[in-house]
Amino acid sequence: METALYNDELIQRIERALDGMRPYLAADGGNVRVLDVTDNKTVRLELMGSCGSCPMSAMTFKGGLEEAILKAVPEIQKVEAVNITPVF
């Protein structure tokens, strides 16, 4: 079982990885928030502002946010966004 301290340290590392992406999100009126890290090492994110409704949010998530987290925090197994705009 993971300790709260370990989970806090993971979240801090995830936040640092996201901080590198936040200026780009902010330039388009958006941001991202870490909701939680599950026991199976899945990070759940919420895209905020214009990122929550942008038709490019899936590409931003996959090519930017997910990649940055997985590279900076290799213990993470999966990254999910709870509100990605579906691409039709």
N, C-alpha and C positions, 0 to 999 in steps of 0.2 A: 504494500500500500504506500502511495506517495504521501509525503508530508506537505503541509500547507506552505512551508518555507520553500520547498523544492518547486511547488506549483507557482509561487510568487516569483521565484527566480526565472522560471520559464516564461512567464507573462512579461517580465521586464525585458528579457531578450527578444521576445516577439515584438513588443512595443518599439524597441530600438530598431528592429528590422523595418517596421512600418513607418517609423519616423523618416526614413530615407525616401519613402514614397509619398508621404503626406504633402510636401510642397506641390507636387504634380496634381494631386487630387484637389488641393485647395485652389489651385489656379483655375480649375473648372467648377469651383463652388461645392466641392465635396470633402469627405473625410471618411475615416474607417474607425470602428471601435471593436475591441476584443470583448466578446461576450463571455467566453469561458474556454477552458481547456479540459476536455473530458479525460476520464481515466484511461481510455485507449489512445491518448495523445492526439486527439482531434481538436483543432482550433476552430472555434465558431466565431465568425466575424459578422458585423453589420455594416453595410455601406450606408453612409449618411449623406445628407444634402442632395445635391444633384446626382451624386454617384448612385443613389438608391433607385433612381428612375431612368438613368442613362442607358440608351440602347447598346452602348459599348462597355457596359459594366462587366459583362462576362469576360471580355478580352482583358480589361484592366485587372480583373481578379486573377485570371489564369496566368497572364504574362507578367504581371507586376507583383501583386500582393502575395499570392501563393508561392511564387518562385522565390521572392525575398525571404519569406518565413522559412521555407524548407532549406534554403541555403544557409541561413544564419542559425537555425535551430534544428539540427539534423535529427534530434529525438522525436520531433513531430512527425506523425505518420500521415496526417491528412489535414487539409484546410477546407472549410466549408463557409460559404456566405449564406446567410439566412434570407437575404432579400435580393438576389440577383434578378435583373430584368431578363426574362427569357428571350432568346433569339429565335425569330420565326422565319 
